[in-house]
Amino acid sequence: MTVAQTSLLAYAQVKSRLNGRRLQVYEAIKMLEPVDNLRISEYLELPINQITGRVNELMHMGLIQEEMKAKNRNGREAIFWSHKNLNDDNLVKIARENKPEWEYDRKGNRNR
């Protein structure tokens, strides 16, 4: 398998783990970055509690990173997120890692 094929396969495996809300939040971060949880919540029209957990999961998966800390629209200190530019080695590593403790079904319900 060539490096390009390995990279595409790894990316597909990583993306397949991003289902439901996790995928929505990841795509919002990529589009709006640097962005804080409040802005993601407003953009996706979802309650903040549905955003913070997904952001935490994405961070632990190694797909997003803290870009900076600054004041958000409400004047409160917040973490602003951006997606990581992943090279082939990082993609393969993430794809091979164990799945998180939980997954979500198509309706966004948490399964253990």
TAFENDA-V837825 format. One record per pair of residues at least 24 apart in sequence whose C-alpha atoms are under 8 Angstrom apart, sorted by sequence separation. I is the first residue (numbers start at 1). J is the second residue. D is the distance in Angstrom with one decimal. If there is no record, write none. Layout:
I;J;D / I;J;D
This chain:
25;51;6.9 / 21;50;7.9 / 25;54;6.8 / 26;55;7.8 / 25;55;7.1 / 22;54;5.3 / 26;58;7.3 / 62;94;7.1 / 21;54;7.0 / 22;55;7.7 / 34;67;6.5 / 61;94;6.9 / 38;72;7.8 / 22;57;7.8 / 22;58;7.3 / 36;72;7.2 / 26;64;8.0 / 37;78;8.0 / 36;78;6.5 / 37;79;7.7 / 36;79;5.8 / 37;80;7.5 / 36;80;4.3 / 35;80;4.7 / 36;81;6.1 / 34;80;5.4 / 35;81;5.3 / 33;80;7.7 / 34;81;5.2 / 35;82;6.9 / 33;81;6.4 / 34;82;5.1 / 33;82;5.1 / 33;83;7.6 / 29;81;6.8 / 30;82;6.6 / 29;82;6.1 / 30;83;5.8 / 29;83;6.6 / 26;83;7.7 / 14;91;7.4 / 10;88;8.0 / 11;91;6.1 / 14;94;6.8 / 7;88;5.2 / 10;91;5.5 / 11;92;7.8 / 14;95;5.2 / 6;88;7.7 / 10;92;5.1 / 13;95;5.6 / 17;99;8.0 / 7;91;6.8 / 10;94;7.9 / 11;95;7.4 / 20;104;7.0 / 3;88;7.6 / 7;92;6.9 / 10;95;5.5 / 19;104;7.1 / 20;105;7.6 / 6;92;7.6 / 20;106;6.3 / 19;106;7.6 / 20;107;7.2 / 21;108;6.5 / 20;108;5.5
